Amino acid sequence: MRTSFVFSEVVTGLRRNVTMTIAMILTTAISLFLLGMGLLVVRMVDKMQANYQGKLEVAVMMTNDVSVNDKDCTQDPCAGLRTKLEGTSGVESVVYENREQGYERFKTIFEAQPELVKLARPEAIPATFRVKLEDPERADVIVKAFSGEAGVKSVSDQGEFLSRLFDVLNGVRDGALGLAALQAFAALLLISNTIQVSAFTRRTEVGIMRLVGATRWYTQLPFLIEAVVAGIIGAVLGVACLMLFKVTALDSVLGDLFSSGILPQLGMLDIMVISPVLLGVSVLISALTGYVTLRLYVRL
């Protein structure tokens, strides 16, 4: 098989159907960009689960009179609540955080948002018991047992808030993957149509090649390579779009949440990790679509 001839046919096919080729590349790039967004959200959720696993706490917030009058938690009802919390089954540790300590913690968490810190006042932050459990899944036990106790303003489970955040992120992931599947279907149709048009425009020369003894595989290979080359270009363009999106949009919108540690940082390394997946998906889909199209719809 003459390699130079095959590749010259690939270049000819891509150039001859340039508008359809460009449309195929752009559609593939968009679908892979959306798939990449879904995969980045998956990596973010995985990082968050790894970061917060074992760090989740139940916050038992005290009423205003306890926060003001019992800074060191040495009087009832605060002291009694500490004893009861420490004696509860499944509790690993109990830390009392008075109003001033809570304000310092707030400033540390939101140091990347100075405007928010300026608006906050220590008087707005209640004294809090931070309860760490051996099994974070049993936080509802603490919530039910201590809600309504004397001196308790409210009981909140950090895991519940984190679960809501995961639900939002998973919704974004599902939406991106759904749009990616829709775009991928459009890319499949474009690949199939491009191959059929390319084969039709070269039907005479392909017929001559078959008359002089060329095998079906030899005449079909350039069309397969055309589809794969377009898929590779689309994958590279999709990865480039992901990088551009990260620098221009993601960092500016979520930069404060990244820097404060609320959301784990997504860097170029994360994009590099998923890039081979996007490239492999593109090549596989392009090759399979091209092969099926040639076998079912094109007789060469």
Protein Blocks (a to p, Z undefined) as FASTA:
>chain_A
ZZklmmmmmmmmmmmmmmmmmmmmmmmmmmmmmmmmmmmmmmmmmmmmmmmgopaccddd
ddfklmmmmmnopacfklmmmmmmmmpghiabdcdddfklmmmmmmmmmmmmmmlmmmpc
fklpccddddddfblmlmmmmmmmmgopahiabdcdfklmmmmmmmmmmmmmmmmmmmmm
mmmmmmmmmmmmmmmmmmmmmmmmmmmmmmnopafklmmmmmmmmmmmmmmmmmmmmmmm
mmmmmmmmmmmmmmmmmmnomaccddfklmmmmmmmmmmmmmmmmmmmmmmmmmmmpcZZ
